Amino acid sequence: MRREFAWSTDAADEARRRVLRDLHDGLGPSLAAIALGLRAARQLVGQDPASAGSLLARLEEEMYHAVGEIRRLAAGAYPVELARLGLVGAVRAHVATLAGRHPVRMDVQVPGTLPELPVAVQVAAYRIVCEAVTNVVRHAGARHCVVRLWCAGGLHVEVVDDGVGAGPRGGGGIGLSSMRERAHEVGGTWNMEHAAAGGTRVAADLPVAGGV
C-alpha cells in the first residue's frame, strides 16, 4: 500500500506539472499575442476606427480559441490549432498572428511536405516554436526571425533571430526549461545558442520511430 500511495502521489505531481507547463506553453503565447493585438487596437482607435474594429473582432475570435484551449487542456486533448490545421498550418497561423502585431519580420520555411508525424512529436514541435517565437517578440529586440521545420531522419525545428543574442531571456525560467523538457520527453534534444550571424538560434531534433 505504501509503495502504491507513493506512486499515485508522484503521478499526481507529474500530472499537475504537465498541466502547468501546458498552460504556460499554450495559453501563454496565445494570450501574449492577444495582448499585443489589444495594444495595437488601442493605438488605432483614434487614427483608424474601422481598422481598430476589425482587429478587435479578430481578437475576440482568438479569445474564444483560447477558451477552447483551456477546455481541451482540461480534457487532456492536444492543442486546438493542431487539431484544426495540422503542424505546419498551426505554426504558420501562430507566427502570422505575432507578426501582424509586432515589428518583426517573421518567415516560416518548410521545404517540401512533412510526412505524418506522431501526435506527441507534433505537440512538442508546436509548443517549442510557440515559446521560441514569443521569446523573440518579447525579449530579443529582433528585426527578423525565421522558423524552419524539416524532416531528415527525424523532425528538426529551428528558430533563428537577429536580435540581442542568446541569454536568459525573460529570466530564463520555465519557458526555456519547458522547451528542453518538451524535446526530451519524446526522446529528442534541444539547444539554444548564439546564431552564426548574430542573434539566437533555438534548435530541437525530435526522433520519429523508423525515421522519416
Contacts in CASP RR format, 6 or more apart in sequence:
PFRMAT RR
TARGET T0000
AUTHOR 0000-0000-0000
METHOD contacts of the structure
MODEL  1
MRREFAWSTDAADEARRRVLRDLHDGLGPSLAAIALGLRAARQLVGQDPA
SAGSLLARLEEEMYHAVGEIRRLAAGAYPVELARLGLVGAVRAHVATLAG
RHPVRMDVQVPGTLPELPVAVQVAAYRIVCEAVTNVVRHAGARHCVVRLW
CAGGLHVEVVDDGVGAGPRGGGGIGLSSMRERAHEVGGTWNMEHAAAGGT
RVAADLPVAGGV
19 73 0 8 1.000
21 174 0 8 1.000
21 178 0 8 1.000
21 181 0 8 1.000
22 73 0 8 1.000
22 127 0 8 1.000
23 73 0 8 1.000
24 174 0 8 1.000
24 175 0 8 1.000
24 178 0 8 1.000
25 127 0 8 1.000
25 130 0 8 1.000
25 131 0 8 1.000
25 175 0 8 1.000
25 178 0 8 1.000
25 182 0 8 1.000
26 69 0 8 1.000
26 79 0 8 1.000
26 127 0 8 1.000
26 130 0 8 1.000
27 66 0 8 1.000
27 69 0 8 1.000
27 70 0 8 1.000
27 73 0 8 1.000
28 134 0 8 1.000
29 94 0 8 1.000
29 130 0 8 1.000
29 131 0 8 1.000
29 133 0 8 1.000
29 134 0 8 1.000
30 62 0 8 1.000
30 65 0 8 1.000
30 66 0 8 1.000
30 69 0 8 1.000
31 66 0 8 1.000
32 134 0 8 1.000
32 137 0 8 1.000
32 138 0 8 1.000
33 62 0 8 1.000
33 94 0 8 1.000
33 97 0 8 1.000
33 98 0 8 1.000
33 101 0 8 1.000
33 134 0 8 1.000
34 59 0 8 1.000
34 62 0 8 1.000
34 63 0 8 1.000
34 66 0 8 1.000
36 98 0 8 1.000
36 101 0 8 1.000
36 102 0 8 1.000
36 137 0 8 1.000
37 55 0 8 1.000
37 59 0 8 1.000
37 101 0 8 1.000
38 59 0 8 1.000
39 101 0 8 1.000
40 55 0 8 1.000
40 101 0 8 1.000
41 52 0 8 1.000
41 53 0 8 1.000
41 55 0 8 1.000
41 56 0 8 1.000
41 59 0 8 1.000
42 52 0 8 1.000
44 51 0 8 1.000
44 52 0 8 1.000
44 53 0 8 1.000
44 55 0 8 1.000
45 52 0 8 1.000
46 52 0 8 1.000
62 97 0 8 1.000
65 80 0 8 1.000
65 81 0 8 1.000
68 80 0 8 1.000
69 79 0 8 1.000
69 80 0 8 1.000
72 78 0 8 1.000
72 79 0 8 1.000
72 80 0 8 1.000
72 83 0 8 1.000
77 83 0 8 1.000
78 119 0 8 1.000
78 122 0 8 1.000
78 123 0 8 1.000
79 90 0 8 1.000
79 123 0 8 1.000
79 126 0 8 1.000
79 127 0 8 1.000
81 89 0 8 1.000
81 90 0 8 1.000
81 93 0 8 1.000
81 94 0 8 1.000
81 126 0 8 1.000
82 90 0 8 1.000
82 122 0 8 1.000
82 123 0 8 1.000
82 126 0 8 1.000
84 90 0 8 1.000
85 92 0 8 1.000
85 93 0 8 1.000
86 122 0 8 1.000
87 114 0 8 1.000
87 117 0 8 1.000
87 122 0 8 1.000
87 125 0 8 1.000
87 126 0 8 1.000
87 149 0 8 1.000
88 108 0 8 1.000
88 110 0 8 1.000
88 114 0 8 1.000
88 149 0 8 1.000
90 126 0 8 1.000
91 108 0 8 1.000
91 125 0 8 1.000
91 126 0 8 1.000
91 129 0 8 1.000
91 147 0 8 1.000
91 149 0 8 1.000
92 108 0 8 1.000
94 126 0 8 1.000
94 129 0 8 1.000
94 130 0 8 1.000
94 133 0 8 1.000
95 106 0 8 1.000
95 108 0 8 1.000
95 129 0 8 1.000
95 133 0 8 1.000
95 147 0 8 1.000
96 106 0 8 1.000
98 104 0 8 1.000
98 106 0 8 1.000
98 133 0 8 1.000
98 134 0 8 1.000
98 137 0 8 1.000
99 105 0 8 1.000
99 106 0 8 1.000
102 137 0 8 1.000
103 143 0 8 1.000
104 136 0 8 1.000
104 137 0 8 1.000
104 140 0 8 1.000
104 141 0 8 1.000
104 142 0 8 1.000
104 143 0 8 1.000
104 144 0 8 1.000
104 145 0 8 1.000
104 161 0 8 1.000
105 143 0 8 1.000
105 144 0 8 1.000
105 145 0 8 1.000
106 133 0 8 1.000
106 136 0 8 1.000
106 144 0 8 1.000
106 145 0 8 1.000
106 146 0 8 1.000
106 147 0 8 1.000
107 144 0 8 1.000
107 145 0 8 1.000
107 146 0 8 1.000
107 147 0 8 1.000
108 146 0 8 1.000
108 147 0 8 1.000
108 148 0 8 1.000
108 149 0 8 1.000
109 146 0 8 1.000
109 147 0 8 1.000
109 148 0 8 1.000
109 149 0 8 1.000
110 148 0 8 1.000
110 149 0 8 1.000
110 150 0 8 1.000
111 150 0 8 1.000
114 149 0 8 1.000
114 150 0 8 1.000
114 151 0 8 1.000
114 155 0 8 1.000
115 151 0 8 1.000
115 212 0 8 1.000
117 125 0 8 1.000
117 155 0 8 1.000
117 208 0 8 1.000
117 212 0 8 1.000
118 186 0 8 1.000
118 208 0 8 1.000
118 209 0 8 1.000
120 185 0 8 1.000
120 186 0 8 1.000
121 155 0 8 1.000
121 186 0 8 1.000
121 206 0 8 1.000
121 208 0 8 1.000
123 182 0 8 1.000
124 182 0 8 1.000
124 183 0 8 1.000
124 185 0 8 1.000
124 186 0 8 1.000
124 204 0 8 1.000
124 206 0 8 1.000
125 149 0 8 1.000
125 155 0 8 1.000
125 157 0 8 1.000
125 204 0 8 1.000
125 206 0 8 1.000
127 178 0 8 1.000
127 179 0 8 1.000
127 182 0 8 1.000
128 157 0 8 1.000
128 159 0 8 1.000
128 179 0 8 1.000
128 182 0 8 1.000
128 183 0 8 1.000
128 190 0 8 1.000
128 202 0 8 1.000
128 204 0 8 1.000
129 147 0 8 1.000
129 149 0 8 1.000
129 157 0 8 1.000
129 159 0 8 1.000
131 175 0 8 1.000
131 178 0 8 1.000
131 179 0 8 1.000
132 147 0 8 1.000
132 159 0 8 1.000
132 179 0 8 1.000
132 202 0 8 1.000
133 145 0 8 1.000
133 147 0 8 1.000
133 159 0 8 1.000
135 169 0 8 1.000
135 170 0 8 1.000
135 175 0 8 1.000
136 142 0 8 1.000
136 145 0 8 1.000
136 159 0 8 1.000
136 161 0 8 1.000
136 163 0 8 1.000
136 200 0 8 1.000
137 145 0 8 1.000
138 169 0 8 1.000
138 170 0 8 1.000
139 164 0 8 1.000
139 169 0 8 1.000
139 170 0 8 1.000
140 161 0 8 1.000
140 163 0 8 1.000
140 164 0 8 1.000
140 165 0 8 1.000
140 169 0 8 1.000
140 199 0 8 1.000
140 200 0 8 1.000
141 163 0 8 1.000
141 164 0 8 1.000
142 161 0 8 1.000
142 162 0 8 1.000
142 163 0 8 1.000
142 164 0 8 1.000
142 199 0 8 1.000
143 162 0 8 1.000
143 163 0 8 1.000
144 161 0 8 1.000
144 162 0 8 1.000
145 159 0 8 1.000
145 160 0 8 1.000
145 161 0 8 1.000
145 162 0 8 1.000
146 158 0 8 1.000
146 159 0 8 1.000
146 160 0 8 1.000
146 161 0 8 1.000
147 157 0 8 1.000
147 158 0 8 1.000
147 159 0 8 1.000
148 156 0 8 1.000
148 157 0 8 1.000
148 158 0 8 1.000
148 159 0 8 1.000
148 160 0 8 1.000
149 155 0 8 1.000
149 156 0 8 1.000
149 157 0 8 1.000
149 158 0 8 1.000
150 156 0 8 1.000
151 208 0 8 1.000
151 212 0 8 1.000
153 207 0 8 1.000
153 208 0 8 1.000
153 211 0 8 1.000
153 212 0 8 1.000
154 205 0 8 1.000
154 206 0 8 1.000
154 207 0 8 1.000
154 208 0 8 1.000
154 211 0 8 1.000
154 212 0 8 1.000
155 205 0 8 1.000
155 206 0 8 1.000
155 208 0 8 1.000
155 212 0 8 1.000
156 203 0 8 1.000
156 204 0 8 1.000
156 205 0 8 1.000
156 206 0 8 1.000
157 202 0 8 1.000
157 203 0 8 1.000
157 204 0 8 1.000
157 205 0 8 1.000
157 206 0 8 1.000
158 201 0 8 1.000
158 202 0 8 1.000
158 203 0 8 1.000
158 204 0 8 1.000
159 201 0 8 1.000
159 202 0 8 1.000
159 203 0 8 1.000
160 195 0 8 1.000
160 199 0 8 1.000
160 200 0 8 1.000
160 201 0 8 1.000
160 202 0 8 1.000
161 195 0 8 1.000
161 199 0 8 1.000
161 200 0 8 1.000
162 195 0 8 1.000
162 197 0 8 1.000
162 198 0 8 1.000
162 199 0 8 1.000
163 198 0 8 1.000
163 199 0 8 1.000
163 200 0 8 1.000
164 199 0 8 1.000
164 200 0 8 1.000
165 194 0 8 1.000
165 195 0 8 1.000
165 198 0 8 1.000
165 199 0 8 1.000
165 200 0 8 1.000
166 192 0 8 1.000
166 193 0 8 1.000
166 194 0 8 1.000
166 195 0 8 1.000
166 199 0 8 1.000
166 200 0 8 1.000
166 201 0 8 1.000
167 192 0 8 1.000
167 200 0 8 1.000
168 176 0 8 1.000
169 176 0 8 1.000
176 192 0 8 1.000
179 190 0 8 1.000
179 192 0 8 1.000
179 202 0 8 1.000
179 204 0 8 1.000
180 190 0 8 1.000
182 190 0 8 1.000
182 204 0 8 1.000
183 189 0 8 1.000
183 190 0 8 1.000
183 204 0 8 1.000
183 205 0 8 1.000
183 206 0 8 1.000
184 190 0 8 1.000
186 206 0 8 1.000
186 207 0 8 1.000
187 206 0 8 1.000
187 207 0 8 1.000
188 204 0 8 1.000
188 205 0 8 1.000
188 206 0 8 1.000
188 207 0 8 1.000
189 204 0 8 1.000
189 205 0 8 1.000
190 202 0 8 1.000
190 203 0 8 1.000
190 204 0 8 1.000
191 202 0 8 1.000
191 203 0 8 1.000
191 204 0 8 1.000
192 200 0 8 1.000
192 201 0 8 1.000
192 202 0 8 1.000
192 203 0 8 1.000
193 200 0 8 1.000
193 201 0 8 1.000
193 203 0 8 1.000
194 200 0 8 1.000
194 201 0 8 1.000
195 201 0 8 1.000
END
